[in-house]
Amino acid sequence: MSDNAPSFMERDQQAQRRRKTREAAAFLPILGVILLLTPLISVFTQNTRIGGIPNAVYYVFGIWLLLIGLTRLLAPRLQQDSTP
């Protein structure tokens, strides 16, 4: 057996890391739908405004940016996992 070959534990840890990354990527759209549901947005539709813009607009775009940022963090890991 070669010393460069990964051990069973290392392969198992790599497989778990790949699985967790794929699960996180699959959960992102679900998270987006949950956070953008009407009941959550309605919390921010009060008559309060910041700079003349309703708080709901800040909430929707904030969630949108959060999802983009999380996707950007996960994308390189997914790409690494797909290479042999």
N, CA, C and O atoms as CSV, one atom per row, in Angstrom:
chain,resi,resn,atom,element,x,y,z
A,1,MET,N,N,0.848,-1.176,0.000
A,1,MET,CA,C,0.000,0.000,0.000
A,1,MET,C,C,0.892,1.238,0.000
A,1,MET,O,O,1.894,1.281,0.714
A,2,SER,N,N,0.541,2.222,-0.780
A,2,SER,CA,C,1.334,3.440,-0.914
A,2,SER,C,C,1.081,4.374,0.266
A,2,SER,O,O,-0.023,4.434,0.809
A,3,ASP,N,N,2.136,5.103,0.650
A,3,ASP,CA,C,1.985,6.061,1.740
A,3,ASP,C,C,1.159,7.275,1.317
A,3,ASP,O,O,0.598,7.967,2.167
A,4,ASN,N,N,1.079,7.541,0.007
A,4,ASN,CA,C,0.334,8.685,-0.493
A,4,ASN,C,C,-1.156,8.416,-0.596
A,4,ASN,O,O,-1.939,9.356,-0.736
A,5,ALA,N,N,-1.562,7.182,-0.531
A,5,ALA,CA,C,-2.985,6.837,-0.638
A,5,ALA,C,C,-3.703,7.281,0.629
A,5,ALA,O,O,-3.210,7.055,1.734
A,6,PRO,N,N,-4.872,7.914,0.476
A,6,PRO,CA,C,-5.596,8.354,1.661
A,6,PRO,C,C,-6.139,7.162,2.440
A,6,PRO,O,O,-6.556,6.159,1.862
A,7,SER,N,N,-6.125,7.294,3.745
A,7,SER,CA,C,-6.634,6.224,4.593
A,7,SER,C,C,-8.159,6.199,4.536
A,7,SER,O,O,-8.797,7.097,3.988
A,8,PHE,N,N,-8.714,5.152,5.113
A,8,PHE,CA,C,-10.167,5.016,5.146
A,8,PHE,C,C,-10.810,6.203,5.861
A,8,PHE,O,O,-11.835,6.717,5.414
A,9,MET,N,N,-10.213,6.637,6.964
A,9,MET,CA,C,-10.769,7.761,7.737
A,9,MET,C,C,-10.748,9.052,6.921
A,9,MET,O,O,-11.710,9.820,6.949
A,10,GLU,N,N,-9.664,9.291,6.201
A,10,GLU,CA,C,-9.574,10.501,5.381
A,10,GLU,C,C,-10.608,10.482,4.262
A,10,GLU,O,O,-11.247,11.498,3.986
A,11,ARG,N,N,-10.775,9.321,3.615
A,11,ARG,CA,C,-11.780,9.212,2.558
A,11,ARG,C,C,-13.182,9.399,3.116
A,11,ARG,O,O,-14.032,10.024,2.480
A,12,ASP,N,N,-13.423,8.856,4.302
A,12,ASP,CA,C,-14.730,9.006,4.933
A,12,ASP,C,C,-15.005,10.467,5.285
A,12,ASP,O,O,-16.117,10.956,5.085
A,13,GLN,N,N,-14.001,11.161,5.804
A,13,GLN,CA,C,-14.159,12.585,6.124
A,13,GLN,C,C,-14.392,13.412,4.871
A,13,GLN,O,O,-15.203,14.337,4.885
A,14,GLN,N,N,-13.700,13.097,3.797
A,14,GLN,CA,C,-13.898,13.809,2.538
A,14,GLN,C,C,-15.303,13.570,1.998
A,14,GLN,O,O,-15.943,14.495,1.499
A,15,ALA,N,N,-15.779,12.344,2.095
A,15,ALA,CA,C,-17.125,12.025,1.626
A,15,ALA,C,C,-18.171,12.764,2.459
A,15,ALA,O,O,-19.158,13.259,1.914
A,16,GLN,N,N,-17.963,12.842,3.779
A,16,GLN,CA,C,-18.895,13.572,4.634
A,16,GLN,C,C,-18.892,15.064,4.303
A,16,GLN,O,O,-19.946,15.700,4.283
A,17,ARG,N,N,-17.717,15.618,4.047
A,17,ARG,CA,C,-17.614,17.040,3.697
A,17,ARG,C,C,-18.341,17.327,2.382
A,17,ARG,O,O,-19.040,18.333,2.264
A,18,ARG,N,N,-18.176,16.444,1.396
A,18,ARG,CA,C,-18.870,16.610,0.112
A,18,ARG,C,C,-20.379,16.524,0.290
A,18,ARG,O,O,-21.125,17.306,-0.300
A,19,ARG,N,N,-20.829,15.575,1.103
A,19,ARG,CA,C,-22.261,15.407,1.340
A,19,ARG,C,C,-22.843,16.639,2.034
A,19,ARG,O,O,-23.920,17.106,1.663
A,20,LYS,N,N,-22.146,17.160,3.027
A,20,LYS,CA,C,-22.627,18.354,3.739
A,20,LYS,C,C,-22.684,19.566,2.812
A,20,LYS,O,O,-23.607,20.375,2.903
A,21,THR,N,N,-21.703,19.690,1.925
A,21,THR,CA,C,-21.700,20.799,0.982
A,21,THR,C,C,-22.882,20.698,0.032
A,21,THR,O,O,-23.558,21.694,-0.230
A,22,ARG,N,N,-23.135,19.497,-0.487
A,22,ARG,CA,C,-24.287,19.306,-1.382
A,22,ARG,C,C,-25.606,19.565,-0.658
A,22,ARG,O,O,-26.524,20.150,-1.233
A,23,GLU,N,N,-25.706,19.132,0.603
A,23,GLU,CA,C,-26.927,19.376,1.373
A,23,GLU,C,C,-27.131,20.872,1.616
A,23,GLU,O,O,-28.254,21.367,1.530
A,24,ALA,N,N,-26.058,21.586,1.916
A,24,ALA,CA,C,-26.162,23.028,2.121
A,24,ALA,C,C,-26.596,23.729,0.842
A,24,ALA,O,O,-27.408,24.653,0.878
A,25,ALA,N,N,-26.054,23.290,-0.286
A,25,ALA,CA,C,-26.433,23.884,-1.573
A,25,ALA,C,C,-27.893,23.591,-1.901
A,25,ALA,O,O,-28.580,24.436,-2.474
A,26,ALA,N,N,-28.363,22.427,-1.551
A,26,ALA,CA,C,-29.764,22.084,-1.805
A,26,ALA,C,C,-30.699,22.837,-0.869
A,26,ALA,O,O,-31.854,23.080,-1.220
A,27,PHE,N,N,-30.225,23.208,0.305
A,27,PHE,CA,C,-31.054,23.912,1.283
A,27,PHE,C,C,-31.186,25.402,0.975
A,27,PHE,O,O,-32.152,26.028,1.411
A,28,LEU,N,N,-30.251,25.979,0.243
A,28,LEU,CA,C,-30.287,27.424,-0.030
A,28,LEU,C,C,-31.586,27.891,-0.686
A,28,LEU,O,O,-32.157,28.878,-0.221
A,29,PRO,N,N,-32.085,27.242,-1.733
A,29,PRO,CA,C,-33.353,27.701,-2.308
A,29,PRO,C,C,-34.520,27.585,-1.324
A,29,PRO,O,O,-35.418,28.426,-1.311
A,30,ILE,N,N,-34.497,26.540,-0.506
A,30,ILE,CA,C,-35.555,26.383,0.499
A,30,ILE,C,C,-35.479,27.515,1.510
A,30,ILE,O,O,-36.505,28.075,1.894
A,31,LEU,N,N,-34.278,27.853,1.942
A,31,LEU,CA,C,-34.090,28.965,2.864
A,31,LEU,C,C,-34.594,30.265,2.258
A,31,LEU,O,O,-35.245,31.063,2.933
A,32,GLY,N,N,-34.291,30.474,0.979
A,32,GLY,CA,C,-34.753,31.678,0.297
A,32,GLY,C,C,-36.264,31.770,0.261
A,32,GLY,O,O,-36.829,32.835,0.508
A,33,VAL,N,N,-36.919,30.670,-0.043
A,33,VAL,CA,C,-38.391,30.674,-0.085
A,33,VAL,C,C,-38.962,30.967,1.290
A,33,VAL,O,O,-39.901,31.752,1.424
A,34,ILE,N,N,-38.399,30.340,2.310
A,34,ILE,CA,C,-38.901,30.558,3.675
A,34,ILE,C,C,-38.731,32.015,4.092
A,34,ILE,O,O,-39.654,32.619,4.639
A,35,LEU,N,N,-37.557,32.577,3.834
A,35,LEU,CA,C,-37.295,33.959,4.250
A,35,LEU,C,C,-38.091,34.980,3.450
A,35,LEU,O,O,-38.319,36.093,3.924
A,36,LEU,N,N,-38.517,34.617,2.245
A,36,LEU,CA,C,-39.261,35.559,1.418
A,36,LEU,C,C,-40.771,35.296,1.428
A,36,LEU,O,O,-41.499,35.846,0.601
A,37,LEU,N,N,-41.236,34.472,2.344
A,37,LEU,CA,C,-42.673,34.244,2.479
A,37,LEU,C,C,-43.375,35.522,2.924
A,37,LEU,O,O,-42.805,36.338,3.647
A,38,THR,N,N,-44.588,35.679,2.494
A,38,THR,CA,C,-45.356,36.891,2.793
A,38,THR,C,C,-45.464,37.190,4.287
A,38,THR,O,O,-45.327,38.354,4.661
A,39,PRO,N,N,-45.702,36.204,5.169
A,39,PRO,CA,C,-45.799,36.551,6.596
A,39,PRO,C,C,-44.533,37.196,7.157
A,39,PRO,O,O,-44.616,38.102,7.986
A,40,LEU,N,N,-43.376,36.742,6.716
A,40,LEU,CA,C,-42.138,37.365,7.204
A,40,LEU,C,C,-41.955,38.762,6.628
A,40,LEU,O,O,-41.523,39.674,7.332
A,41,ILE,N,N,-42.277,38.931,5.366
A,41,ILE,CA,C,-42.133,40.254,4.755
A,41,ILE,C,C,-43.133,41.229,5.366
A,41,ILE,O,O,-42.838,42.417,5.502
A,42,SER,N,N,-44.306,40.737,5.732
A,42,SER,CA,C,-45.329,41.638,6.285
A,42,SER,C,C,-44.892,42.255,7.606
A,42,SER,O,O,-45.411,43.301,7.995
A,43,VAL,N,N,-43.955,41.634,8.295
A,43,VAL,CA,C,-43.424,42.223,9.523
A,43,VAL,C,C,-42.741,43.551,9.203
A,43,VAL,O,O,-42.748,44.468,10.025
A,44,PHE,N,N,-42.161,43.653,8.032
A,44,PHE,CA,C,-41.413,44.845,7.648
A,44,PHE,C,C,-42.235,45.841,6.835
A,44,PHE,O,O,-41.689,46.840,6.366
A,45,THR,N,N,-43.520,45.598,6.659
A,45,THR,CA,C,-44.328,46.503,5.846
A,45,THR,C,C,-45.035,47.560,6.677
A,45,THR,O,O,-46.050,48.108,6.246
A,46,GLN,N,N,-44.528,47.845,7.833
A,46,GLN,CA,C,-45.089,48.922,8.640
A,46,GLN,C,C,-44.841,50.241,7.908
A,46,GLN,O,O,-44.194,50.261,6.861
A,47,ASN,N,N,-45.335,51.298,8.439
A,47,ASN,CA,C,-45.177,52.605,7.798
A,47,ASN,C,C,-43.813,53.225,8.063
A,47,ASN,O,O,-43.644,54.437,7.922
A,48,THR,N,N,-42.853,52.415,8.441
A,48,THR,CA,C,-41.515,52.958,8.689
A,48,THR,C,C,-40.709,52.935,7.395
A,48,THR,O,O,-40.808,52.005,6.594
A,49,ARG,N,N,-39.929,53.958,7.220
A,49,ARG,CA,C,-39.102,54.090,6.020
A,49,ARG,C,C,-37.720,54.573,6.428
A,49,ARG,O,O,-37.553,55.298,7.409
A,50,ILE,N,N,-36.755,54.158,5.659
A,50,ILE,CA,C,-35.383,54.636,5.842
A,50,ILE,C,C,-34.983,55.289,4.532
A,50,ILE,O,O,-34.910,54.624,3.499
A,51,GLY,N,N,-34.730,56.557,4.571
A,51,GLY,CA,C,-34.370,57.282,3.360
A,51,GLY,C,C,-35.505,57.328,2.346
A,51,GLY,O,O,-35.256,57.439,1.146
A,52,GLY,N,N,-36.738,57.245,2.809
A,52,GLY,CA,C,-37.887,57.284,1.923
A,52,GLY,C,C,-38.232,55.948,1.285
A,52,GLY,O,O,-39.175,55.857,0.499
A,53,ILE,N,N,-37.470,54.910,1.621
A,53,ILE,CA,C,-37.701,53.581,1.054
A,53,ILE,C,C,-38.267,52.687,2.157
A,53,ILE,O,O,-37.722,52.657,3.260
A,54,PRO,N,N,-39.345,51.963,1.879
A,54,PRO,CA,C,-39.930,51.078,2.898
A,54,PRO,C,C,-38.949,49.997,3.359
A,54,PRO,O,O,-38.111,49.527,2.588
A,55,ASN,N,N,-39.073,49.619,4.620
A,55,ASN,CA,C,-38.183,48.604,5.184
A,55,ASN,C,C,-38.295,47.263,4.461
A,55,ASN,O,O,-37.320,46.512,4.407
A,56,ALA,N,N,-39.459,46.951,3.908
A,56,ALA,CA,C,-39.636,45.677,3.202
A,56,ALA,C,C,-38.682,45.565,2.019
A,56,ALA,O,O,-38.197,44.475,1.717
A,57,VAL,N,N,-38.413,46.669,1.356
A,57,VAL,CA,C,-37.481,46.652,0.217
A,57,VAL,C,C,-36.079,46.306,0.702
A,57,VAL,O,O,-35.376,45.520,0.066
A,58,TYR,N,N,-35.675,46.887,1.820
A,58,TYR,CA,C,-34.364,46.570,2.386
A,58,TYR,C,C,-34.299,45.098,2.793
A,58,TYR,O,O,-33.276,44.444,2.593
A,59,TYR,N,N,-35.371,44.583,3.355
A,59,TYR,CA,C,-35.410,43.189,3.770
A,59,TYR,C,C,-35.269,42.258,2.563
A,59,TYR,O,O,-34.445,41.344,2.585
A,60,VAL,N,N,-36.055,42.478,1.519
A,60,VAL,CA,C,-36.023,41.603,0.342
A,60,VAL,C,C,-34.646,41.629,-0.306
A,60,VAL,O,O,-34.097,40.575,-0.630
A,61,PHE,N,N,-34.085,42.805,-0.499
A,61,PHE,CA,C,-32.773,42.887,-1.131
A,61,PHE,C,C,-31.670,42.380,-0.211
A,61,PHE,O,O,-30.667,41.849,-0.689
A,62,GLY,N,N,-31.837,42.535,1.098
A,62,GLY,CA,C,-30.867,41.982,2.049
A,62,GLY,C,C,-30.837,40.466,1.992
A,62,GLY,O,O,-29.765,39.862,1.983
A,63,ILE,N,N,-32.017,39.844,1.954
A,63,ILE,CA,C,-32.099,38.391,1.843
A,63,ILE,C,C,-31.503,37.937,0.515
A,63,ILE,O,O,-30.771,36.949,0.457
A,64,TRP,N,N,-31.818,38.656,-0.531
A,64,TRP,CA,C,-31.295,38.332,-1.855
A,64,TRP,C,C,-29.760,38.357,-1.842
A,64,TRP,O,O,-29.122,37.431,-2.344
A,65,LEU,N,N,-29.170,39.405,-1.272
A,65,LEU,CA,C,-27.713,39.499,-1.194
A,65,LEU,C,C,-27.126,38.400,-0.309
A,65,LEU,O,O,-26.060,37.861,-0.611
A,66,LEU,N,N,-27.812,38.070,0.772
A,66,LEU,CA,C,-27.358,36.994,1.642
A,66,LEU,C,C,-27.305,35.670,0.891
A,66,LEU,O,O,-26.329,34.928,1.008
A,67,LEU,N,N,-28.341,35.369,0.125
A,67,LEU,CA,C,-28.372,34.123,-0.640
A,67,LEU,C,C,-27.284,34.093,-1.711
A,67,LEU,O,O,-26.678,33.049,-1.955
A,68,ILE,N,N,-27.040,35.223,-2.343
A,68,ILE,CA,C,-25.962,35.296,-3.336
A,68,ILE,C,C,-24.612,35.070,-2.674
A,68,ILE,O,O,-23.769,34.349,-3.209
A,69,GLY,N,N,-24.401,35.681,-1.512
A,69,GLY,CA,C,-23.143,35.500,-0.791
A,69,GLY,C,C,-22.923,34.064,-0.360
A,69,GLY,O,O,-21.820,33.535,-0.497
A,70,LEU,N,N,-23.967,33.423,0.160
A,70,LEU,CA,C,-23.841,32.021,0.562
A,70,LEU,C,C,-23.574,31.115,-0.635
A,70,LEU,O,O,-22.807,30.157,-0.541
A,71,THR,N,N,-24.212,31.427,-1.754
A,71,THR,CA,C,-23.983,30.647,-2.968
A,71,THR,C,C,-22.546,30.809,-3.439
A,71,THR,O,O,-21.916,29.849,-3.881
A,72,ARG,N,N,-22.039,32.018,-3.342
A,72,ARG,CA,C,-20.655,32.263,-3.752
A,72,ARG,C,C,-19.661,31.499,-2.867
A,72,ARG,O,O,-18.617,31.054,-3.344
A,73,LEU,N,N,-19.986,31.353,-1.587
A,73,LEU,CA,C,-19.120,30.578,-0.701
A,73,LEU,C,C,-19.165,29.081,-1.008
A,73,LEU,O,O,-18.150,28.392,-0.904
A,74,LEU,N,N,-20.332,28.588,-1.383
A,74,LEU,CA,C,-20.491,27.159,-1.633
A,74,LEU,C,C,-20.026,26.730,-3.028
A,74,LEU,O,O,-19.605,25.587,-3.205
A,75,ALA,N,N,-20.091,27.606,-4.002
A,75,ALA,CA,C,-19.794,27.241,-5.387
A,75,ALA,C,C,-18.393,26.651,-5.574
A,75,ALA,O,O,-18.270,25.615,-6.227
A,76,PRO,N,N,-17.340,27.256,-5.038
A,76,PRO,CA,C,-16.009,26.638,-5.238
A,76,PRO,C,C,-15.903,25.252,-4.608
A,76,PRO,O,O,-15.243,24.368,-5.154
A,77,ARG,N,N,-16.548,25.063,-3.470
A,77,ARG,CA,C,-16.507,23.749,-2.829
A,77,ARG,C,C,-17.221,22.707,-3.672
A,77,ARG,O,O,-16.763,21.570,-3.791
A,78,LEU,N,N,-18.340,23.098,-4.255
A,78,LEU,CA,C,-19.079,22.167,-5.120
A,78,LEU,C,C,-18.265,21.828,-6.358
A,78,LEU,O,O,-18.273,20.687,-6.822
A,79,GLN,N,N,-17.569,22.813,-6.886
A,79,GLN,CA,C,-16.756,22.592,-8.072
A,79,GLN,C,C,-15.591,21.660,-7.749
A,79,GLN,O,O,-15.263,20.780,-8.544
A,80,GLN,N,N,-14.965,21.850,-6.587
A,80,GLN,CA,C,-13.869,20.974,-6.173
A,80,GLN,C,C,-14.361,19.550,-5.983
A,80,GLN,O,O,-13.661,18.598,-6.329
A,81,ASP,N,N,-15.553,19.397,-5.439
A,81,ASP,CA,C,-16.100,18.074,-5.189
A,81,ASP,C,C,-16.436,17.332,-6.480
A,81,ASP,O,O,-16.429,16.102,-6.504
A,82,SER,N,N,-16.728,18.066,-7.547
A,82,SER,CA,C,-17.112,17.400,-8.784
A,82,SER,C,C,-15.910,16.953,-9.615
A,82,SER,O,O,-16.050,16.139,-10.527
A,83,THR,N,N,-14.737,17.483,-9.299
A,83,THR,CA,C,-13.549,17.062,-10.032
A,83,THR,C,C,-13.032,15.746,-9.465
A,83,THR,O,O,-13.095,15.531,-8.255
A,84,PRO,N,N,-12.522,14.865,-10.321
A,84,PRO,CA,C,-12.071,13.538,-9.826
A,84,PRO,C,C,-10.824,13.600,-8.989
A,84,PRO,O,O,-10.346,12.569,-8.517
